[in-house]
Amino acid sequence: MLDAVVVAAARTPVGRRGGALSSVHPADLSALVLRALVDRSGLDPALVDDVIWGCVSQVGEQTSNIARSAVLAADWPETVPAVTVDRQCGSSQQAIAFAAAGLMSGQYHVVVAGGVESMSRVPLGSSATVSGEPFGPAVLARYAEAFRDAGTVTFHQGVAAELIAERWELERIDLDEYALQSHERATEATKQGLLVDEIVPVTLTDGSVVTVDEGIRGDTSLEKLGRLPTPFRDDGVVTAGSSSQISDGAAALLMTTSERAAALGLTPMAQVHSNVVVGDDPVMMLTGPIAATDRLVRRSGVSLDDIAAFEVNEAFASVPLAWAEETGVDPSLINPLGGAIALGHPLGATGARLATTLIHHLDRTGGRYGLQTMCEGGGQANATLYATR
């Protein structure tokens, strides 16, 4: 049976909204990581059968199949096709799943999976404001009673984060402490150079070079976090400080089979062991990673106790906290280098960013298995298990 392995993984630094990377067109941002895969592997890009690219806000500069624009911007051969996918925040993790399935079925020999989001240039929610109501009257009517009970009028992730905190009895201090930990871990990882191998420096038009994630706040504190308002509920516990950052960035993985890697002289970093996707309550919305993890464990046959590291996307602090409580995983193994609260969350790129960080972490520490999972708008979640040997 054919398998799917990752032979190179790279990402840009994650930029703050309106920060250094906001001057870079998302197609050009994508091209940077595509070229990095070739530089790191020595592979002829003409051998790539397809580029599967995640992007959420597919309007303006991110429309017209930005995956194809990225391939052309990277100066890859015109013969390399590309497609853009949208599973909300899990878009590039889904790209990895599609790529792995194509390799294991024999439809691909070499494929790139990744994604991009420039939330500075294409603001969050842009695609929902073009015209009309994106969910439609039938969907809204189906959940009208749940919306009333939740104190909202439509699907809202901030309200969902508050509902999770309420269900799992999480206090404001729990969320603020988690947010502080994310910044502390990311700060320490950056100081120690643990993220260097995964990051592709971005040279701007003025000649300056961006080499580190811009959103990390090494000087934050519980006192500062405690002063922030709760925008989703007057008496809530979720703040901007315990939420993922609006960001810019791109990430990509070069994937093939073990057999093809050997023929091309490439060394696998990790194997894509298992993939699952689940649907969940679209009002609570962000609890999907719990169900996805359970399904992945049952299907893979790998126990949580055997997994060395976990990347659980920090859409809001309440998400990984609830996940940790339900799974019983050692908190020190969850987002050990910090997560989206500190590093940022460029929507379409984050799934591939998590994978890149996790695979490099396993490679550096010698961990056998790594699991990534993330919640997605509309009440879905992906979970992926990687094996390094």
Residue pairs with C-beta under 8 A, 6 or more apart in sequence:
1 104
2 103
2 104
2 105
2 106
2 257
2 259
3 103
3 104
3 257
3 258
3 271
3 272
4 99
4 100
4 101
4 103
4 104
4 255
4 256
4 257
4 271
4 272
5 255
5 256
5 257
5 258
5 261
5 268
5 269
5 270
5 271
5 272
6 253
6 254
6 255
6 268
6 269
6 270
6 271
6 272
6 355
6 359
6 386
7 41
7 254
7 255
7 256
7 261
7 266
7 267
7 268
7 269
8 36
8 37
8 40
8 41
8 253
8 254
8 266
8 269
9 198
9 251
9 252
9 253
9 254
9 269
9 352
9 355
9 356
9 359
9 360
10 33
10 36
10 37
10 40
10 198
10 199
10 200
10 251
10 252
10 356
11 33
11 198
11 199
11 200
11 249
11 250
11 251
11 252
11 349
11 352
11 353
11 356
11 357
12 21
12 29
12 32
12 33
12 199
12 200
12 202
12 210
12 249
12 250
12 251
13 21
13 199
13 201
13 202
13 210
13 211
13 212
13 213
13 214
13 249
14 21
14 213
14 214
14 215
14 245
14 247
14 248
14 249
14 343
14 344
14 346
14 353
15 21
15 22
15 120
15 210
15 214
15 215
15 247
15 248
15 249
15 344
15 346
16 214
16 215
16 245
16 246
16 247
16 248
16 344
17 119
17 120
17 245
17 246
17 247
17 248
18 120
19 120
19 214
19 248
20 202
20 204
20 208
20 210
20 214
21 29
21 118
21 120
21 202
21 210
21 214
21 248
21 249
22 118
22 120
22 121
22 248
23 204
23 205
24 118
24 202
24 204
24 248
25 61
25 73
25 118
25 121
26 55
26 61
26 62
26 66
26 116
26 117
26 118
26 121
26 122
26 248
26 250
27 61
27 66
27 69
27 70
27 72
27 73
27 116
28 73
29 116
29 118
29 202
29 248
29 249
29 250
30 53
30 66
30 67
30 69
30 70
30 73
30 74
30 114
30 116
30 250
30 252
31 70
31 73
31 74
31 75
32 200
32 202
32 250
33 114
33 200
33 250
33 251
33 252
34 45
34 51
34 70
34 71
34 74
34 76
34 112
34 114
34 252
35 74
35 75
36 200
36 252
37 43
37 112
37 252
37 253
37 254
38 44
38 45
40 254
41 254
41 266
42 265
43 110
43 254
43 264
43 266
45 74
45 76
45 77
45 80
46 76
46 77
46 79
46 80
47 109
47 110
47 264
48 76
48 80
48 110
48 111
48 112
49 81
49 102
49 107
49 108
49 109
49 110
49 111
50 80
50 81
50 82
50 83
50 99
50 102
50 108
50 111
50 112
51 67
51 70
51 71
51 80
51 81
51 82
51 83
51 111
51 112
51 113
51 114
52 67
52 82
52 83
52 85
52 95
52 98
52 99
52 111
52 112
52 113
52 114
53 66
53 67
53 70
53 82
53 83
53 84
53 85
53 92
53 95
53 113
53 114
53 115
53 116
53 348
54 84
54 85
54 86
54 87
54 90
54 91
54 92
54 93
54 94
54 95
54 114
54 115
54 116
54 348
54 349
54 351
54 352
55 62
55 66
55 67
55 84
55 85
55 86
55 91
55 115
55 116
55 117
55 347
55 348
56 86
56 88
56 89
56 91
56 117
56 127
56 347
56 348
57 117
57 119
57 122
57 123
57 124
57 125
57 126
57 127
57 347
57 348
58 66
58 84
58 86
58 127
59 122
59 126
59 127
59 130
60 121
60 122
60 126
61 118
61 121
61 122
62 116
62 117
62 118
62 122
62 348
65 82
65 83
65 84
66 84
66 116
67 82
67 83
67 84
68 81
68 82
68 83
68 84
70 82
70 116
71 80
71 81
71 82
72 78
85 91
85 94
85 95
85 98
86 348
87 93
87 94
87 277
87 376
87 380
87 382
88 347
88 376
88 377
88 378
88 380
89 313
89 315
89 345
89 347
89 350
89 351
89 374
89 375
89 376
89 377
90 277
90 351
90 374
90 375
90 376
90 380
90 381
90 382
91 115
91 347
91 348
91 351
92 113
92 114
92 115
92 251
92 348
92 349
92 350
92 351
92 352
92 353
92 355
93 350
93 351
93 352
93 354
93 355
93 372
93 374
93 382
93 384
94 277
94 351
94 382
95 113
95 114
95 115
95 351
95 352
96 113
96 253
96 255
96 272
96 275
96 351
96 352
96 355
96 384
97 275
97 277
97 382
97 384
98 113
99 108
99 111
99 112
99 113
99 253
99 255
100 255
100 272
100 275
101 275
102 108
102 111
103 109
103 111
103 255
103 256
103 257
104 257
109 256
109 257
109 260
110 254
110 255
110 256
110 260
110 264
111 255
111 256
112 252
112 253
112 254
112 255
113 252
113 253
113 255
113 352
114 250
114 251
114 252
114 253
114 349
114 352
115 250
115 251
115 252
115 348
115 349
115 350
115 351
115 352
116 249
116 250
116 346
116 348
116 349
117 247
117 248
117 249
117 250
117 346
117 347
117 348
117 349
117 350
118 248
118 346
119 246
119 247
119 248
119 346
119 347
120 246
120 248
121 248
124 246
124 347
127 134
128 134
133 140
135 154
135 155
140 147
140 154
143 155
143 282
143 283
146 283
147 153
147 154
147 283
150 159
150 163
150 283
151 159
151 233
152 159
155 282
155 283
155 285
155 377
155 378
156 232
157 285
157 286
157 315
157 316
157 377
158 231
158 232
158 238
158 243
158 316
159 232
159 233
160 283
160 284
160 285
160 286
161 232
161 238
161 243
161 286
161 315
161 316
161 318
161 319
162 232
162 233
162 236
162 237
162 238
162 318
163 283
163 284
164 170
164 284
164 286
164 287
164 316
164 318
164 319
164 322
165 171
165 174
165 175
165 236
165 237
165 238
165 318
167 284
167 322
168 318
168 321
168 322
168 325
170 237
170 318
170 321
170 322
171 237
172 226
172 230
172 237
173 222
173 226
174 237
174 317
174 321
175 237
175 238
175 239
175 242
175 316
175 317
175 318
175 321
176 222
176 225
176 226
176 239
176 241
176 242
176 317
177 222
178 242
178 317
178 320
178 321
178 341
179 220
179 225
179 241
179 242
179 317
179 341
179 342
180 220
180 221
180 222
180 225
182 314
182 317
182 335
182 338
182 339
182 340
182 341
182 342
182 343
183 216
183 217
183 218
183 220
183 338
183 341
183 342
184 218
184 338
185 335
185 336
185 337
185 338
185 342
186 213
186 216
186 337
186 338
186 339
186 342
186 343
187 216
187 218
187 338
187 342
189 195
189 337
189 338
190 212
190 213
190 216
194 337
194 361
194 364
195 212
195 213
195 337
195 357
195 360
197 360
197 364
198 356
198 357
198 360
199 211
199 212
201 209
201 210
201 211
202 209
202 210
203 209
204 210
213 342
213 343
213 344
214 344
215 245
215 247
215 342
215 343
215 344
216 338
216 342
216 343
217 342
220 241
224 241
225 239
225 241
225 242
228 239
228 240
228 241
229 239
230 236
230 237
230 238
230 239
231 238
231 239
231 240
232 238
237 318
238 316
238 317
238 318
241 341
242 316
242 317
242 318
242 341
243 315
243 316
243 317
243 341
244 313
244 314
244 315
244 316
244 339
244 340
244 341
244 344
244 345
245 340
245 341
245 342
245 343
245 344
245 345
246 344
246 345
247 343
247 344
247 345
247 346
248 344
248 346
249 344
249 346
249 349
249 353
250 346
250 349
251 349
251 350
251 352
251 353
251 355
251 356
252 352
253 352
253 355
253 356
253 359
255 272
256 264
256 266
258 268
258 271
261 267
261 268
269 359
269 360
269 363
269 388
270 359
270 362
270 363
270 370
270 386
270 387
270 388
271 386
271 387
271 388
272 384
272 385
272 386
273 300
273 302
273 369
273 385
273 386
273 387
274 296
274 299
274 300
274 302
274 384
274 385
275 296
275 382
275 383
275 384
275 385
276 292
276 295
276 296
276 299
276 382
276 383
277 292
277 380
277 381
277 382
277 383
278 288
278 291
278 292
278 295
278 380
278 381
278 383
279 288
279 379
279 380
280 287
280 288
280 291
280 379
280 380
280 381
281 287
281 379
282 378
282 379
283 379
284 379
285 375
285 377
285 378
285 379
286 315
286 316
286 318
286 319
286 375
287 319
287 322
287 375
287 379
288 375
288 376
288 379
288 380
288 381
289 312
289 313
289 319
289 323
289 373
289 374
289 375
289 381
289 383
290 322
290 323
290 326
290 327
291 381
292 373
292 381
292 382
292 383
293 304
293 323
293 327
293 371
293 373
293 383
295 383
296 371
296 373
296 383
296 384
296 385
297 303
297 304
300 385
302 369
302 385
304 327
304 328
304 329
304 371
306 368
306 369
307 329
307 333
307 369
307 370
307 371
307 385
308 333
308 362
308 365
308 367
308 368
308 369
308 370
309 333
309 336
309 358
309 361
309 362
309 365
309 367
309 370
309 371
310 329
310 333
310 334
310 335
310 370
310 371
310 372
310 373
311 335
311 339
311 354
311 355
311 357
311 358
311 370
311 371
311 372
311 373
312 319
312 320
312 323
312 324
312 334
312 335
312 339
312 372
312 373
312 374
313 319
313 320
313 339
313 340
313 345
313 350
313 354
313 372
313 373
313 374
313 375
314 320
314 335
314 339
314 340
314 341
314 345
315 340
315 345
315 374
315 375
317 341
319 375
320 334
320 335
320 339
323 329
323 334
323 373
324 331
324 334
336 361
337 357
337 361
340 350
343 353
346 353
350 374
351 372
351 374
351 382
354 372
354 374
355 372
355 384
355 386
358 370
358 372
358 386
359 370
359 386
359 388
361 367
361 370
362 368
362 369
362 370
362 386
362 388
363 388
366 388
367 388
368 387
368 388
368 389
369 385
369 386
369 387
369 388
370 385
370 386
370 388
371 383
371 384
371 385
371 386
372 383
372 384
372 386
373 381
373 382
373 383
373 384
374 381
374 382
375 381
376 382
